[in-house]
Amino acid sequence: MDNKDFCLEDKDILKLLNNVPFGPGELPAEEEMPEFLRAKLKKIIREETKQRSYRRTVKRGAGAVAVLLLIFIGIGTVSPASARNIPVLHSIFEIFQGNSDYYKGYIPYSQLVDKSVTDQGVTLTINEALADDSTLIIGYTVKSYRKIDASQLAMLMSFLRINGGLPQGGGSSGEYLDDKTYVSVSHIYYRSPSDSDQLQIDFNVEQIMDVKGHWDFSFAVSKDELQKRTLVIKASNKVDLPEGMVTIDKVVLTPIDSTIQFSGNYKDQDAATKAMDEVVYWWFVFDDQGRDLMSGGGMFGGTNAPEGKDFQGEAKFQAVKEIPSYITVVPCRFPVVSADEAKANNPAESLKVIDGNYPLELPQGKMGKLVIQDIETADGETTVRFTAEGKAPYFQGTHLYLKDADGEYLHSKYGIRRDEEHPNDFTMVFPPLEAGKQYSIGTSRMESIDFMEDLRFKIELWQ
Amino acid sequence: MKISDTNLVIQLKKKNRRALEFILEAYGNLVYSVVRQVLQEKSCDPYVEECINDVFLSVWNNADSFDGTKGCFKGWLAAIAKYKAIDYRRKLWRQNFLECAADRELYDELTTENIVIAKEDRQELLAAIHEMNKQDREIFIRRYFLCEDIETIAGMFGVDRNVVDQRLSRGRKHLKEKLMRKGESCDGQ
């Protein structure tokens, strides 16, 4: 949450903060502000207050990372399901097999790390890892003396260094094995000038949830196996996008993911940098059969941009089993927060009571619709079978949800599964719906998505 | 004029630059410590300076928001520093790891009640928050503006976490009711 979600201005928030009397017990032990910082602030204050009006003083320099396209891995965090025993596994990625087929491709390339450190009653185990030229994937387990709140584990990867450098971004998904054990897979995107086949990973964790301690790891991950199976296709498309002129440099296909690498020049860097606070950019990728492929994230920024270019970046999407003759990209953007939806008079969601009559249509605005074909409860779980019709069926399908009579969300047990034979057909599995209780099924109306079809472009892969 | 704790707020509201310089000298370490406490990882280092700068300029531009009847200036400043640092942390994560699970959890809590607030509702929202009883209001602000976890809030008030959950739920329902009532009356006009 932030004040954008509440639509409050700075002055409102500052007024509200009068209601939070910070007592001495809440204040940290005072640290001395470094002298250079104090002097710098003094100078800034002097200059700023001359104008007696607020304006931001610290602007991102041309060389700073301006991440403008950044998408979270499309699998999401699996919510706490019922506790279950840790199965006998050959690979941690097997735990996620029920989640989707996404992880299947990792297993042959996974390298055992199996290092554990315990401090303050919390054990962090790095189980496995694998890497290609731009992505490091780490499977890890956290075991705690008390209940784990997975939401507090999101910061863990900020302690990671790859060949001494910071990761560029990434995402995580995970699953509770019980209240005190959580397994997770993190995808970390990186750039490293090193040509070595080995990635040196230094992971010096200083805090897990709110527990401070030291969990230090140092290990190497080989890129060799995946590199052998990596296909690099050079491209040279020039694309005129609202924020800049973009050149598609190459498409890299590996057994674990696919990457479009690009570089370009801003039309108006200040405007583009400002826009990143408000808008998320998303590239929808379609294969030559018109199927939308699952997005795996991406980013672009100015750091290490090639000579003559303002930025370089990459957009990731799922690994492909067979190389399509071409892919089509449709750029899209949507607001970071959904307050805009509230401004519109249309309801932000399509919600219908589950009454056993199917098919059940759930409109998704301009994007299309979901058609619920069947909802069945058996063997301790409820399976929703549905079809997604519209511009980006996979993406649309990920926005299905269930609510109980109180409006509480029921979280999907696993991610969405696509029927490979019928790519618009999907299933989602939820905890069992109780007989006699009322539930609703819904989806977002996606009113705020700007699906820029007129900007679509094609990248030839068979050359 | 010499600035001291006694005339600080008055001079700040009069836009006397020396008042802000006094805050930097007298409370700079406090602001630095609070911000560092939230942005403590090495990866946050480049943002600490920007954040502290933002705290001071925010105080300068919104000095009128301080209400001396509710508490001392030092406590207010510390709360602002914490709020700004959390905001920076969130932005940092939005840039590096778009989905911050803690954010999502808070967002889910509010969307549970379908509390999605339009800009036009700003005044109604503020009024609704002010209508909450003192303790509920503080819990609400600590949770949703300062990102404090429920256990910590419960410890602070010496109550069970269920009590905090109930208060938050009550607060959300109160907001929903107030904002919906406003929507209904507008529709009816």
Interface residues (C-beta under 8 A of the other chain):
Chain A: M1 D2 N3 D5 F6 C7 L8 E9 D10 K11 D12 I13 L14 K15 L16 L17 N18 N19 V20 P21 F22 G23 E26 L27 P28 A29 E30 E31 E32 M33 L37 R38 K40 L41 K42 I44 I45 R46 E48 T49 K50 R52 S53 Y54 R56 T57 V58 V65 V67 L70 I71 F72 T77 D149 A150 S151 Q152 L153 A154 M155 M157 S158 F159 L166 P167 Q168 G169 G170 G171 S172 E206 Q207 D210 M276 D277 V280 G297 V336 S338 A339 E341 A342 K343 A348 G407 E408 Y409
Chain B: K15 R17 L20 E21 L24 G28 N29 L30 V31 Y32 S33 V34 R36 Q37 Q40 E41 S43 C44 E49 E50 I52 N53 D54 F56 L57 S58 V59 W60 N61 N62 D64 S65 F66 D67 K70 G71 K74 G75 W76 A78 A79 I80 K82 Y83 D87 R90 K91 W93 R94 Q95 N96 F97 L98 E99 C100 A101 A102 D103 R104 E105 L106 Y107 D108 L110 T112 E113 N114 V116 I117 A118 K119 E120 D121 R122 L125 L126 I129 K134 R137 E138 I141 R142 Y144 F145 L146 C147 D149 M156
